């Protein structure tokens, strides 16, 4: 059985995952409009993954005797200034998500909720991968700079990353 405080922090995390999904969906739509189909595919997939993260939390909360709340969502930005800005924002966003996840884990320890602590470890590991991926992408974009050919290849390669990842 979940304590009220753990339930509330998991519900807050549901909102974080839902907003991440929405944010990446907006980025995907922007990229598609800019003709960067590989980037759009990658971001649509990323958005789906965040929705899965949200669903996993919803199911867990309900399974443990809590009530998962479905949050309203803020409208994400429509435009982004550049491809690099998209991935910078994505990286920053993931760093914040990591902090939030660590906050939930911390609360689990305070409340001695070892079951939820164990459940949350999946999110802790996932964040390591997501941060690493975002860092790799940003490094590549920094190398490419404004080189059109480089950006073309980046768009093609990231599509492969989306298929294989
Ligand atoms: Fe991007 O991460 Fe969910 O948790």
Backbone and ligand atoms as CSV (ligand in chain L), in Angstrom:
chain,resi,resn,atom,element,x,y,z
A,1,UNK,N,N,0.852,-1.206,0.000
A,1,UNK,CA,C,0.000,0.000,0.000
A,1,UNK,C,C,0.886,1.254,0.000
A,2,UNK,N,N,0.514,2.207,-0.835
A,2,UNK,CA,C,1.316,3.432,-0.919
A,2,UNK,C,C,0.923,4.418,0.178
A,3,UNK,N,N,1.908,5.111,0.722
A,3,UNK,CA,C,1.559,6.195,1.651
A,3,UNK,C,C,1.054,7.360,0.800
A,4,UNK,N,N,0.348,8.280,1.441
A,4,UNK,CA,C,-0.207,9.422,0.701
A,4,UNK,C,C,0.910,10.267,0.077
A,5,UNK,N,N,2.021,10.409,0.806
A,5,UNK,CA,C,3.103,11.244,0.258
A,5,UNK,C,C,3.764,10.582,-0.950
A,6,UNK,N,N,3.975,9.255,-0.857
A,6,UNK,CA,C,4.584,8.569,-2.015
A,6,UNK,C,C,3.605,8.609,-3.189
A,7,UNK,N,N,2.331,8.389,-2.897
A,7,UNK,CA,C,1.323,8.450,-3.965
A,7,UNK,C,C,1.352,9.830,-4.649
A,8,UNK,N,N,1.422,10.886,-3.839
A,8,UNK,CA,C,1.438,12.246,-4.420
A,8,UNK,C,C,2.693,12.457,-5.261
A,9,UNK,N,N,3.826,11.943,-4.809
A,9,UNK,CA,C,5.043,12.195,-5.601
A,9,UNK,C,C,5.029,11.360,-6.878
A,10,UNK,N,N,4.411,10.177,-6.837
A,10,UNK,CA,C,4.297,9.388,-8.081
A,10,UNK,C,C,3.319,10.074,-9.043
A,11,UNK,N,N,2.273,10.646,-8.488
A,11,UNK,CA,C,1.337,11.380,-9.358
A,11,UNK,C,C,2.019,12.594,-9.985
A,12,UNK,N,N,2.898,13.236,-9.224
A,12,UNK,CA,C,3.643,14.371,-9.795
A,12,UNK,C,C,4.559,13.862,-10.909
A,13,UNK,N,N,5.120,12.686,-10.722
A,13,UNK,CA,C,6.003,12.121,-11.753
A,13,UNK,C,C,5.215,11.733,-13.009
A,14,UNK,N,N,3.969,11.317,-12.817
A,14,UNK,CA,C,3.101,11.016,-13.970
A,14,UNK,C,C,2.971,12.273,-14.823
A,15,UNK,N,N,2.803,13.395,-14.144
A,15,UNK,CA,C,2.666,14.660,-14.872
A,15,UNK,C,C,3.964,15.015,-15.606
A,16,UNK,N,N,5.097,14.767,-14.950
A,16,UNK,CA,C,6.387,15.064,-15.584
A,16,UNK,C,C,6.545,14.244,-16.870
A,17,UNK,N,N,6.212,12.967,-16.801
A,17,UNK,CA,C,6.380,12.102,-17.984
A,17,UNK,C,C,5.400,12.524,-19.090
A,18,UNK,N,N,4.175,12.869,-18.685
A,18,UNK,CA,C,3.186,13.303,-19.675
A,18,UNK,C,C,3.640,14.601,-20.344
A,19,UNK,N,N,4.178,15.532,-19.554
A,19,UNK,CA,C,4.635,16.788,-20.160
A,19,UNK,C,C,5.841,16.559,-21.052
A,20,UNK,N,N,6.707,15.625,-20.665
A,20,UNK,CA,C,7.862,15.329,-21.522
A,20,UNK,C,C,7.371,14.818,-22.866
A,21,UNK,N,N,6.396,13.923,-22.824
A,21,UNK,CA,C,5.864,13.354,-24.062
A,21,UNK,C,C,5.304,14.457,-24.952
A,22,UNK,N,N,4.580,15.371,-24.321
A,22,UNK,CA,C,3.959,16.483,-25.049
A,22,UNK,C,C,5.018,17.430,-25.632
A,23,UNK,N,N,6.043,17.691,-24.850
A,23,UNK,CA,C,7.131,18.583,-25.257
A,23,UNK,C,C,7.851,17.994,-26.475
A,24,UNK,N,N,8.168,16.713,-26.429
A,24,UNK,CA,C,8.893,16.080,-27.536
A,24,UNK,C,C,8.007,15.931,-28.773
A,25,UNK,N,N,6.718,15.815,-28.533
A,25,UNK,CA,C,5.776,15.772,-29.655
A,25,UNK,C,C,5.796,17.114,-30.401
A,26,UNK,N,N,5.850,18.198,-29.641
A,26,UNK,CA,C,5.924,19.541,-30.258
A,26,UNK,C,C,7.230,19.688,-31.039
A,27,UNK,N,N,8.317,19.173,-30.480
A,27,UNK,CA,C,9.606,19.226,-31.182
A,27,UNK,C,C,9.545,18.406,-32.465
A,28,UNK,N,N,8.903,17.242,-32.393
A,28,UNK,CA,C,8.786,16.359,-33.560
A,28,UNK,C,C,8.006,17.053,-34.669
A,29,UNK,N,N,6.921,17.692,-34.301
A,29,UNK,CA,C,6.085,18.364,-35.283
A,29,UNK,C,C,6.853,19.518,-35.936
A,30,UNK,N,N,7.613,20.249,-35.110
A,30,UNK,CA,C,8.431,21.348,-35.649
A,30,UNK,C,C,9.454,20.789,-36.643
A,31,UNK,N,N,10.142,19.721,-36.257
A,31,UNK,CA,C,11.184,19.143,-37.126
A,31,UNK,C,C,10.576,18.643,-38.433
A,32,UNK,N,N,9.408,18.057,-38.343
A,32,UNK,CA,C,8.745,17.544,-39.554
A,32,UNK,C,C,8.412,18.710,-40.489
A,33,UNK,N,N,7.959,19.806,-39.899
A,33,UNK,CA,C,7.657,20.998,-40.695
A,33,UNK,C,C,8.890,21.603,-41.338
A,34,UNK,N,N,10.021,21.404,-40.705
A,34,UNK,CA,C,11.280,21.945,-41.238
A,34,UNK,C,C,11.918,20.996,-42.247
A,35,UNK,N,N,11.246,19.877,-42.528
A,35,UNK,CA,C,11.770,18.917,-43.506
A,35,UNK,C,C,12.834,17.975,-42.963
A,36,UNK,N,N,12.958,17.933,-41.631
A,36,UNK,CA,C,13.958,17.021,-41.043
A,36,UNK,C,C,13.246,15.749,-40.585
A,37,UNK,N,N,13.035,14.874,-41.544
A,37,UNK,CA,C,12.197,13.703,-41.249
A,37,UNK,C,C,12.850,12.704,-40.313
A,38,UNK,N,N,14.174,12.588,-40.412
A,38,UNK,CA,C,14.881,11.665,-39.512
A,38,UNK,C,C,14.753,12.145,-38.071
A,39,UNK,N,N,14.994,13.423,-37.877
A,39,UNK,CA,C,14.887,14.009,-36.539
A,39,UNK,C,C,13.451,13.856,-36.025
A,40,UNK,N,N,12.488,14.101,-36.921
A,40,UNK,CA,C,11.073,13.991,-36.513
A,40,UNK,C,C,10.772,12.552,-36.070
A,41,UNK,N,N,11.240,11.570,-36.828
A,41,UNK,CA,C,10.998,10.163,-36.460
A,41,UNK,C,C,11.576,9.870,-35.077
A,42,UNK,N,N,12.792,10.348,-34.865
A,42,UNK,CA,C,13.449,10.147,-33.576
A,42,UNK,C,C,12.622,10.758,-32.440
A,43,UNK,N,N,12.152,11.985,-32.663
A,43,UNK,CA,C,11.419,12.684,-31.602
A,43,UNK,C,C,10.016,12.112,-31.382
A,44,UNK,N,N,9.365,11.676,-32.454
A,44,UNK,CA,C,8.051,11.024,-32.273
A,44,UNK,C,C,8.227,9.768,-31.421
A,45,UNK,N,N,9.286,9.045,-31.707
A,45,UNK,CA,C,9.524,7.817,-30.946
A,45,UNK,C,C,9.837,8.153,-29.482
A,46,UNK,N,N,10.628,9.205,-29.298
A,46,UNK,CA,C,10.967,9.623,-27.941
A,46,UNK,C,C,9.698,10.027,-27.178
A,47,UNK,N,N,8.818,10.726,-27.861
A,47,UNK,CA,C,7.560,11.126,-27.245
A,47,UNK,C,C,6.754,9.893,-26.822
A,48,UNK,N,N,6.713,8.880,-27.691
A,48,UNK,CA,C,6.007,7.637,-27.352
A,48,UNK,C,C,6.623,6.968,-26.127
A,49,UNK,N,N,7.936,7.005,-26.065
A,49,UNK,CA,C,8.616,6.377,-24.920
A,49,UNK,C,C,8.213,7.058,-23.612
A,50,UNK,N,N,8.124,8.387,-23.664
A,50,UNK,CA,C,7.738,9.115,-22.449
A,50,UNK,C,C,6.305,8.756,-22.045
A,51,UNK,N,N,5.461,8.546,-23.038
A,51,UNK,CA,C,4.090,8.133,-22.724
A,51,UNK,C,C,4.115,6.761,-22.048
A,52,UNK,N,N,4.984,5.884,-22.532
A,52,UNK,CA,C,5.120,4.575,-21.888
A,52,UNK,C,C,5.607,4.710,-20.445
A,53,UNK,N,N,6.535,5.658,-20.229
A,53,UNK,CA,C,7.016,5.873,-18.855
A,53,UNK,C,C,5.854,6.310,-17.960
A,54,UNK,N,N,5.006,7.162,-18.533
A,54,UNK,CA,C,3.841,7.639,-17.780
A,54,UNK,C,C,2.897,6.479,-17.467
A,55,UNK,N,N,2.616,5.645,-18.489
A,55,UNK,CA,C,1.688,4.522,-18.300
A,55,UNK,C,C,2.182,3.539,-17.251
A,56,UNK,N,N,3.479,3.305,-17.281
A,56,UNK,CA,C,4.080,2.385,-16.315
A,56,UNK,C,C,3.818,2.882,-14.878
A,57,UNK,N,N,3.933,4.198,-14.687
A,57,UNK,CA,C,3.669,4.787,-13.366
A,57,UNK,C,C,2.181,4.693,-13.006
A,58,UNK,N,N,1.324,4.967,-13.983
A,58,UNK,CA,C,-0.125,4.919,-13.733
A,58,UNK,C,C,-0.509,3.515,-13.254
A,59,UNK,N,N,-0.024,2.515,-13.978
A,59,UNK,CA,C,-0.371,1.134,-13.625
A,59,UNK,C,C,0.170,0.779,-12.247
A,60,UNK,N,N,1.390,1.230,-11.960
A,60,UNK,CA,C,1.995,0.908,-10.663
A,60,UNK,C,C,1.185,1.522,-9.523
A,61,UNK,N,N,0.852,2.798,-9.657
A,61,UNK,CA,C,0.107,3.489,-8.592
A,61,UNK,C,C,-1.216,2.758,-8.322
A,62,UNK,N,N,-1.932,2.419,-9.384
A,62,UNK,CA,C,-3.228,1.752,-9.202
A,62,UNK,C,C,-3.065,0.345,-8.616
A,63,UNK,N,N,-2.033,-0.333,-9.055
A,63,UNK,CA,C,-1.776,-1.687,-8.566
A,63,UNK,C,C,-1.457,-1.698,-7.070
A,64,UNK,N,N,-0.849,-0.601,-6.593
A,64,UNK,CA,C,-0.431,-0.537,-5.190
A,64,UNK,C,C,-1.483,0.127,-4.312
A,65,UNK,N,N,-2.707,0.215,-4.790
A,65,UNK,CA,C,-3.794,0.728,-3.964
A,65,UNK,C,C,-3.939,2.241,-3.976
A,66,UNK,N,N,-3.196,2.936,-4.847
A,66,UNK,CA,C,-3.357,4.388,-4.962
A,66,UNK,C,C,-4.315,4.704,-6.102
A,67,UNK,N,N,-4.402,5.975,-6.421
A,67,UNK,CA,C,-5.228,6.391,-7.553
A,67,UNK,C,C,-4.389,7.286,-8.452
A,68,UNK,N,N,-4.059,6.761,-9.620
A,68,UNK,CA,C,-3.259,7.543,-10.557
A,68,UNK,C,C,-4.125,8.637,-11.159
A,69,UNK,N,N,-3.606,9.876,-11.091
A,69,UNK,CA,C,-4.373,10.996,-11.636
A,69,UNK,C,C,-3.838,11.382,-13.006
A,70,UNK,N,N,-4.768,11.653,-13.910
A,70,UNK,CA,C,-4.376,12.062,-15.262
A,70,UNK,C,C,-4.338,13.587,-15.296
A,71,UNK,N,N,-3.155,14.149,-15.502
A,71,UNK,CA,C,-3.011,15.609,-15.365
A,71,UNK,C,C,-3.364,16.393,-16.621
A,72,UNK,N,N,-3.759,17.661,-16.448
A,72,UNK,CA,C,-3.896,18.534,-17.625
A,72,UNK,C,C,-2.496,18.923,-18.068
A,73,UNK,N,N,-2.348,19.288,-19.321
A,73,UNK,CA,C,-1.003,19.608,-19.801
A,73,UNK,C,C,-0.922,21.014,-20.371
A,74,UNK,N,N,0.237,21.628,-20.135
A,74,UNK,CA,C,0.470,22.957,-20.704
A,74,UNK,C,C,0.788,22.844,-22.183
A,75,UNK,N,N,0.439,23.890,-22.927
A,75,UNK,CA,C,0.763,23.880,-24.351
A,75,UNK,C,C,2.279,24.051,-24.507
A,76,UNK,N,N,2.915,23.132,-25.204
A,76,UNK,CA,C,4.361,23.286,-25.412
A,76,UNK,C,C,4.645,24.323,-26.492
A,77,UNK,N,N,5.911,24.755,-26.633
A,77,UNK,CA,C,6.214,25.736,-27.685
A,77,UNK,C,C,5.909,25.189,-29.074
A,78,UNK,N,N,5.577,26.108,-29.991
A,78,UNK,CA,C,5.276,25.691,-31.360
A,78,UNK,C,C,6.552,25.737,-32.200
A,79,UNK,N,N,7.391,26.747,-31.887
A,79,UNK,CA,C,8.596,26.961,-32.696
A,79,UNK,C,C,9.850,26.810,-31.852
A,80,UNK,N,N,10.913,26.402,-32.521
A,80,UNK,CA,C,12.219,26.305,-31.886
A,80,UNK,C,C,13.203,27.051,-32.789
A,81,UNK,N,N,14.207,27.692,-32.185
A,81,UNK,CA,C,15.055,28.564,-33.002
A,81,UNK,C,C,15.995,27.792,-33.921
A,82,UNK,N,N,16.365,26.570,-33.532
A,82,UNK,CA,C,17.268,25.773,-34.379
A,82,UNK,C,C,17.236,24.335,-33.902
A,83,UNK,N,N,17.852,23.488,-34.715
A,83,UNK,CA,C,17.945,22.079,-34.352
A,83,UNK,C,C,18.742,21.911,-33.064
A,84,UNK,N,N,19.814,22.699,-32.989
A,84,UNK,CA,C,20.651,22.615,-31.794
A,84,UNK,C,C,19.851,23.036,-30.547
A,85,UNK,N,N,19.037,24.087,-30.717
A,85,UNK,CA,C,18.230,24.555,-29.590
A,85,UNK,C,C,17.272,23.456,-29.127
A,86,UNK,N,N,16.734,22.685,-30.085
A,86,UNK,CA,C,15.826,21.581,-29.733
A,86,UNK,C,C,16.546,20.599,-28.813
A,87,UNK,N,N,17.738,20.181,-29.229
A,87,UNK,CA,C,18.427,19.155,-28.443
A,87,UNK,C,C,19.013,19.711,-27.149
A,88,UNK,N,N,19.331,21.009,-27.149
A,88,UNK,CA,C,19.770,21.616,-25.887
A,88,UNK,C,C,18.621,21.604,-24.885
A,89,UNK,N,N,17.440,21.963,-25.383
A,89,UNK,CA,C,16.280,21.983,-24.484
A,89,UNK,C,C,15.914,20.581,-24.021
A,90,UNK,N,N,16.063,19.630,-24.935
A,90,UNK,CA,C,15.763,18.234,-24.582
A,90,UNK,C,C,16.724,17.754,-23.479
A,91,UNK,N,N,17.979,18.102,-23.650
A,91,UNK,CA,C,18.988,17.693,-22.663
A,91,UNK,C,C,18.698,18.330,-21.297
A,92,UNK,N,N,18.452,19.628,-21.307
A,92,UNK,CA,C,18.126,20.336,-20.063
A,92,UNK,C,C,16.903,19.714,-19.395
A,93,UNK,N,N,15.922,19.404,-20.232
A,93,UNK,CA,C,14.687,18.823,-19.721
A,93,UNK,C,C,14.966,17.481,-19.051
A,94,UNK,N,N,15.791,16.666,-19.699
A,94,UNK,CA,C,16.111,15.355,-19.126
A,94,UNK,C,C,16.876,15.490,-17.803
A,95,UNK,N,N,17.735,16.512,-17.711
A,95,UNK,CA,C,18.454,16.708,-16.444
A,95,UNK,C,C,17.467,17.015,-15.319
A,96,UNK,N,N,16.468,17.813,-15.653
A,96,UNK,CA,C,15.435,18.122,-14.653
A,96,UNK,C,C,14.647,16.870,-14.273
A,97,UNK,N,N,14.319,16.065,-15.283
A,97,UNK,CA,C,13.578,14.822,-15.023
A,97,UNK,C,C,14.396,13.930,-14.078
A,98,UNK,N,N,15.689,13.862,-14.327
A,98,UNK,CA,C,16.553,13.050,-13.450
A,98,UNK,C,C,16.452,13.549,-12.008
A,99,UNK,N,N,16.508,14.873,-11.826
A,99,UNK,CA,C,16.384,15.425,-10.466
A,99,UNK,C,C,15.070,15.032,-9.828
A,100,UNK,N,N,14.002,15.096,-10.635
A,100,UNK,CA,C,12.692,14.766,-10.082
A,100,UNK,C,C,12.624,13.298,-9.674
A,101,UNK,N,N,13.204,12.437,-10.522
A,101,UNK,CA,C,13.212,11.002,-10.218
A,101,UNK,C,C,14.015,10.750,-8.932
A,102,UNK,N,N,15.138,11.445,-8.815
A,102,UNK,CA,C,15.934,11.275,-7.597
A,102,UNK,C,C,15.150,11.750,-6.361
A,103,UNK,N,N,14.337,12.766,-6.554
A,103,UNK,CA,C,13.498,13.241,-5.454
A,103,UNK,C,C,12.506,12.164,-5.004
A,104,UNK,N,N,11.925,11.465,-5.959
A,104,UNK,CA,C,10.974,10.382,-5.618
A,104,UNK,C,C,11.723,9.273,-4.872
A,105,UNK,N,N,12.900,8.932,-5.385
A,105,UNK,CA,C,13.696,7.862,-4.761
A,105,UNK,C,C,14.049,8.251,-3.321
A,106,UNK,N,N,14.419,9.490,-3.139
A,106,UNK,CA,C,14.770,9.986,-1.824
A,106,UNK,C,C,13.591,9.866,-0.858
A,107,UNK,N,N,12.429,10.238,-1.339
A,107,UNK,CA,C,11.226,10.151,-0.512
A,107,UNK,C,C,10.933,8.693,-0.135
A,108,UNK,N,N,11.110,7.793,-1.107
A,108,UNK,CA,C,10.874,6.364,-0.831
A,108,UNK,C,C,11.749,5.896,0.328
A,109,UNK,N,N,12.986,6.363,0.349
A,109,UNK,CA,C,13.895,5.945,1.431
A,109,UNK,C,C,13.430,6.525,2.761
A,110,UNK,N,N,13.047,7.800,2.725
A,110,UNK,CA,C,12.558,8.433,3.966
A,110,UNK,C,C,11.338,7.701,4.506
A,111,UNK,N,N,10.470,7.277,3.586
A,111,UNK,CA,C,9.208,6.627,3.993
A,111,UNK,C,C,9.375,5.113,4.170
A,112,UNK,N,N,10.575,4.638,3.942
A,112,UNK,CA,C,10.862,3.199,3.997
A,112,UNK,C,C,9.954,2.389,3.064
A,113,UNK,N,N,9.678,2.965,1.911
A,113,UNK,CA,C,8.873,2.251,0.904
A,113,UNK,C,C,9.852,1.590,-0.078
A,114,UNK,N,N,10.323,0.420,0.293
A,114,UNK,CA,C,11.366,-0.242,-0.504
A,114,UNK,C,C,10.815,-0.820,-1.804
A,115,UNK,N,N,9.524,-1.098,-1.826
A,115,UNK,CA,C,8.910,-1.621,-3.062
A,115,UNK,C,C,8.925,-0.547,-4.145
A,116,UNK,N,N,8.488,0.655,-3.782
A,116,UNK,CA,C,8.490,1.737,-4.769
A,116,UNK,C,C,9.923,2.141,-5.100
A,117,UNK,N,N,10.773,2.068,-4.102
A,117,UNK,CA,C,12.188,2.371,-4.338
A,117,UNK,C,C,12.722,1.443,-5.425
A,118,UNK,N,N,12.395,0.176,-5.311
A,118,UNK,CA,C,12.834,-0.822,-6.291
A,118,UNK,C,C,12.234,-0.531,-7.669
A,119,UNK,N,N,10.952,-0.218,-7.684
A,119,UNK,CA,C,10.268,0.112,-8.942
A,119,UNK,C,C,10.943,1.307,-9.630
A,120,UNK,N,N,11.324,2.295,-8.831
A,120,UNK,CA,C,11.902,3.520,-9.395
A,120,UNK,C,C,13.308,3.321,-9.965
A,121,UNK,N,N,13.956,2.216,-9.617
A,121,UNK,CA,C,15.316,1.997,-10.131
A,121,UNK,C,C,15.331,1.894,-11.654
A,122,UNK,N,N,14.238,1.402,-12.218
A,122,UNK,CA,C,14.153,1.329,-13.680
A,122,UNK,C,C,14.295,2.739,-14.279
A,123,UNK,N,N,13.654,3.717,-13.624
A,123,UNK,CA,C,13.704,5.107,-14.114
A,123,UNK,C,C,15.113,5.697,-13.922
A,124,UNK,N,N,15.746,5.320,-12.814
A,124,UNK,CA,C,17.098,5.825,-12.557
A,124,UNK,C,C,18.027,5.370,-13.690
A,125,UNK,N,N,17.949,4.091,-14.063
A,125,UNK,CA,C,18.826,3.586,-15.142
A,125,UNK,C,C,18.462,4.197,-16.485
A,126,UNK,N,N,17.179,4.329,-16.729
A,126,UNK,CA,C,16.714,4.906,-17.988
A,126,UNK,C,C,17.291,6.318,-18.173
A,127,UNK,N,N,17.345,7.079,-17.073
A,127,UNK,CA,C,17.865,8.448,-17.172
A,127,UNK,C,C,19.339,8.468,-17.555
A,128,UNK,N,N,20.093,7.468,-17.100
A,128,UNK,CA,C,21.521,7.430,-17.455
A,128,UNK,C,C,21.627,7.328,-18.976
A,129,UNK,N,N,20.827,6.430,-19.554
A,129,UNK,CA,C,20.849,6.252,-21.019
A,129,UNK,C,C,20.367,7.490,-21.752
A,130,UNK,N,N,19.276,8.062,-21.258
A,130,UNK,CA,C,18.716,9.219,-21.966
A,130,UNK,C,C,19.660,10.412,-21.941
A,131,UNK,N,N,20.284,10.628,-20.793
A,131,UNK,CA,C,21.235,11.745,-20.718
A,131,UNK,C,C,22.415,11.496,-21.640
A,132,UNK,N,N,22.905,10.261,-21.668
A,132,UNK,CA,C,24.068,9.935,-22.506
A,132,UNK,C,C,23.726,10.139,-23.985
A,133,UNK,N,N,22.543,9.695,-24.372
A,133,UNK,CA,C,22.120,9.841,-25.768
A,133,UNK,C,C,22.016,11.318,-26.155
A,134,UNK,N,N,21.396,12.103,-25.282
A,134,UNK,CA,C,21.240,13.535,-25.577
A,134,UNK,C,C,22.612,14.206,-25.678
A,135,UNK,N,N,23.537,13.792,-24.810
A,135,UNK,CA,C,24.890,14.357,-24.848
A,135,UNK,C,C,25.592,14.006,-26.164
A,136,UNK,N,N,25.461,12.738,-26.598
A,136,UNK,CA,C,26.084,12.304,-27.859
A,136,UNK,C,C,25.537,13.123,-29.023
A,137,UNK,N,N,24.226,13.300,-29.031
A,137,UNK,CA,C,23.598,14.057,-30.120
A,137,UNK,C,C,24.101,15.497,-30.126
A,138,UNK,N,N,24.177,16.109,-28.950
A,138,UNK,CA,C,24.653,17.500,-28.881
A,138,UNK,C,C,26.105,17.617,-29.326
A,139,UNK,N,N,26.925,16.643,-28.951
A,139,UNK,CA,C,28.329,16.659,-29.383
A,139,UNK,C,C,28.410,16.628,-30.902
A,140,UNK,N,N,27.593,15.754,-31.499
A,140,UNK,CA,C,27.604,15.663,-32.963
A,140,UNK,C,C,27.164,16.969,-33.597
A,141,UNK,N,N,26.118,17.557,-33.052
A,141,UNK,CA,C,25.633,18.821,-33.616
A,141,UNK,C,C,26.670,19.927,-33.468
A,142,UNK,N,N,27.409,19.907,-32.390
A,142,UNK,CA,C,28.462,20.908,-32.201
A,142,UNK,C,C,29.561,20.747,-33.236
A,143,UNK,N,N,29.872,19.497,-33.564
A,143,UNK,CA,C,30.901,19.246,-34.579
A,143,UNK,C,C,30.449,19.729,-35.951
A,144,UNK,N,N,29.179,19.475,-36.249
A,144,UNK,CA,C,28.636,19.804,-37.568
A,144,UNK,C,C,28.518,21.312,-37.785
A,145,UNK,N,N,28.148,22.017,-36.732
A,145,UNK,CA,C,27.944,23.461,-36.851
A,145,UNK,C,C,26.869,23.762,-37.885
A,146,UNK,N,N,27.174,24.652,-38.842
A,146,UNK,CA,C,26.155,25.014,-39.837
A,146,UNK,C,C,26.364,24.323,-41.174
A,147,UNK,N,N,27.194,23.291,-41.188
A,147,UNK,CA,C,27.489,22.596,-42.438
A,147,UNK,C,C,26.248,21.846,-42.950
A,148,UNK,N,N,25.754,22.258,-44.121
A,148,UNK,CA,C,24.494,21.698,-44.652
A,148,UNK,C,C,24.600,20.191,-44.910
A,149,UNK,N,N,25.734,19.796,-45.506
A,149,UNK,CA,C,25.945,18.371,-45.793
A,149,UNK,C,C,25.959,17.558,-44.511
A,150,UNK,N,N,26.617,18.126,-43.516
A,150,UNK,CA,C,26.694,17.460,-42.213
A,150,UNK,C,C,25.311,17.306,-41.596
A,151,UNK,N,N,24.498,18.335,-41.733
A,151,UNK,CA,C,23.147,18.284,-41.162
A,151,UNK,C,C,22.281,17.261,-41.896
A,152,UNK,N,N,22.502,17.177,-43.208
A,152,UNK,CA,C,21.766,16.183,-44.009
A,152,UNK,C,C,22.095,14.770,-43.497
A,153,UNK,N,N,23.386,14.515,-43.293
A,153,UNK,CA,C,23.803,13.191,-42.809
A,153,UNK,C,C,23.300,12.940,-41.387
A,154,UNK,N,N,23.298,13.988,-40.595
A,154,UNK,CA,C,22.809,13.866,-39.225
A,154,UNK,C,C,21.343,13.416,-39.233
A,155,UNK,N,N,20.564,14.057,-40.108
A,155,UNK,CA,C,19.134,13.725,-40.199
A,155,UNK,C,C,18.951,12.263,-40.626
A,156,UNK,N,N,19.808,11.819,-41.540
A,156,UNK,CA,C,19.714,10.434,-42.002
A,156,UNK,C,C,20.140,9.464,-40.890
A,157,UNK,N,N,21.227,9.800,-40.186
A,157,UNK,CA,C,21.757,8.899,-39.159
A,157,UNK,C,C,20.843,8.795,-37.946
A,158,UNK,N,N,20.260,9.904,-37.585
A,158,UNK,CA,C,19.420,9.879,-36.385
A,158,UNK,C,C,18.179,9.020,-36.647
A,159,UNK,N,N,17.810,8.926,-37.926
A,159,UNK,CA,C,16.669,8.069,-38.273
A,159,UNK,C,C,17.044,6.610,-37.984
A,160,UNK,N,N,18.288,6.243,-38.308
A,160,UNK,CA,C,18.750,4.892,-37.994
A,160,UNK,C,C,18.783,4.667,-36.493
A,161,UNK,N,N,19.204,5.689,-35.788
A,161,UNK,CA,C,19.249,5.603,-34.336
A,161,UNK,C,C,17.834,5.348,-33.802
A,162,UNK,N,N,16.871,5.994,-34.453
A,162,UNK,CA,C,15.473,5.835,-34.049
A,162,UNK,C,C,14.988,4.423,-34.325
A,163,UNK,N,N,15.464,3.822,-35.417
A,163,UNK,CA,C,15.001,2.462,-35.758
A,163,UNK,C,C,15.672,1.395,-34.920
A,164,UNK,N,N,16.984,1.639,-34.642
A,164,UNK,CA,C,17.723,0.591,-33.948
A,164,UNK,C,C,17.682,0.721,-32.423
A,165,UNK,N,N,17.449,1.935,-31.973
A,165,UNK,CA,C,17.608,2.192,-30.538
A,165,UNK,C,C,16.538,1.591,-29.676
L,1,LIG,FE1,FE,13.008,11.072,-20.731
L,1,LIG,O1,O,12.575,10.105,-19.265
L,1,LIG,FE2,FE,10.954,9.556,-18.841
L,1,LIG,O2,O,11.529,9.064,-17.229
